[in-house]
Amino acid sequence: MPVPPCFSIFVMVIPHRACPVSFMSHYSVIFHPMDLVSNHPLSQRYKNSAMNLLVYLGTFFLPRTLFNGMGIELPTGELFSWENRLPPPAARRAVENLPKSTITGAQADKGLKCPVCLLEFEEEQTALEMPCQHLFHSDCILPWLGKTNSCPLCRCELPTDNEEYEEYKKDKARRQQQQHRLEYLHGAMYT
């Protein structure tokens, strides 16, 4: 039975999987990411998409030296904007000031559950309440807010300690407001 062409690539990868830098330095002439799609009939259509995906994923998971070895120039600006990244953790003060709610008998009888662990709240149990009024066990929501500043259900955001992100949010709100004004003006002119 003939061996598929991609098999030789995977055989080369296996001994070097622990150290991608050594793999790329030894096999950069043999293996190039675009070789995976270059012989496909639709390659011209998907070549840019595949490269963009490789670059996008690689910027988060691979060291820059790998890209330099492959002759790929990393984009700046748009790829690294907050549009393409997870928001920063919630500000410690905002998390500490989240109101604590005591679960009532009526809420417990309705089967109110923590959206993270999906366990039902018990009567008289304390839950943390986000500004959007979603309730969570503190053991469930605190690790989440240590990674990102938003509610896991509705993405309602808490303030952060990251000045760059806070400026980005203000700028985004200004752009949205300007867009709404333009749409309103357009609607007023053409209706």
N, C-alpha and C positions, 0 to 999 in steps of 0.2 A: 504494500500500500504506500503511495507516495506521501512524503512529509509536506504539510502545508508550509508555504514560504514564511509565515509568521512564526512557525515553530522554532526556527533557528534564532530569531530575536529573543524568544522567551528562554531558550537554553542559555543564551549569553547573559541574560538578566539574572537568572537564578543564582549563579555563584557570587554575584556582586550586589545582591539586593540589600545587604546591610550597609553598603557604602555607595550611594548613587554617584558621588563625586568620582570615585575610582572607576565606576562603570562608564561614566561619560568621558572621562579622560582616555580610557582604553578603546572605547567603541564609538566615539563621536563621528569617525569617518564612516563606519559601517551603519550605524543607526541614527537616523534623523527622524523626528516626529512626523514630518510630512511624508516620509516613505510609506506610512501606514495608509494614506489616502491617495497617493499620487497615481496609482494604477487603476483606480476605480473609475468607471465611466462617468460618474457624476462629480469627479474630483474637482473640476474647475468651479462648480457651483458651491461645493462644500469646503474647498481648501481654506478659504479665509475664515470660515466659521470654526473649522477644526483648530486652526492656528490660534484664533482668538480665545477659544476655550482652553487650549493648552497654556497660553500665556496667562489667562485669568486665573486658572487653578494654580499654576506654578508660582505666581507671585505671592500666594498665601502659604504654599506648602514646600516650595523648593528654594534652596539658597540661590542668590543672584549669580554665583559663579557657574551654575549649570547653564543658565541662559547665555552667559557670555561665551561658554564653550560651544554652544549650538549656534552662535551667530544671531541670536534673537535679541532685538532691542526692546527693553521693557518700556511700556508707555508710562507716562506720568500724568498727573492731573486727574482726568476723568475717572480712570480705573480706581484711583485711591481716594476718591471723594467719599463723603459720608453716604451718598446714594447707594454705594456698592459695599458698604461695610455694616457690621452690626453696631448699633449705638453703644456708647460706653456705659459703664456701670452707673447705677443711680447714686446720687450724692448721699453720703452717710447720714447727713442731717435730715434729708428728706425721708430716708428709710426709718430713722429713729422716730420721726414725727408722724409716721403712719398711724391712724387711729386703730385702736383695738376694739373689736366688737365682741360682745358675748352672745352666743347663739341662743336664741329663744326656743321654747318648747315647740312653737308653731313652725319655726324654720327646721328644727330637727325632725318633726313629724312629716314635713313635706319631703324629706330625704335630701336636703341641701348637701351638696358634695363639694369638696375642695377640687377645683378644676385640674390641679397638678397630679395629685395622688389618687383621685377619684374615690376617696374614702368619705363616708358620710360624716358630717359634723354631729357631735353629740350635744345634748342640751347642756347649757352652762359652760361649754368649751369656748376658749378665747380664739378669735381669728383676727388676722390683720386685714384691714380694709383699704384697698387701693382707691385713688381719687375717683375712679370709674364705678365704685361701689361693688366691685368683685371681691369676694372673701376668699382667703387662703389660710392654710395652716402656716404658722411662722416658719416651721422647719422646711416647708415646701417653697415659699416665695422668697425667703432671704437668700438662698444660694442663687436663685434666678436673678434677683436684683443686684447681686454681686458681679454678674456678667453683663447685664444689659439693663437699661432704665425703663423698660416698657412692660405693661401688663401682658402676660402670655396669652390672654384671650382676645383683647381688643386693641392692643398696642398703644393704649393711653400712656403717655410718657411722664415720668418723674424728672425733676431737674437733675443735672449731672454736675460734677466738679470739673468737667472738661470744657475750658473756655472756647476752644476751637469748635467743638460740637454745638455749644450754645449759640455761637455766632452763626454757624451754619443754619440752625433752626430759625433764627431771626430773619436771616436772608431768605430762606425758603418761604416763610410766612409773608414777607414783603413781595416776593415774586408771585405767590398765589393771589394776594390781594390785588396786585397790578393786573393779573390775568382776569380776575373777576370784574374789575373795572372796565377792561377792554371789552369783555363779553357783554357787559351791561350797555356800554356805549354802542357797540355793534348792534345789539338788539333794539336799542332806542332809535337808531338811524334807519334800520331796515324793516321795521314793523309798522 
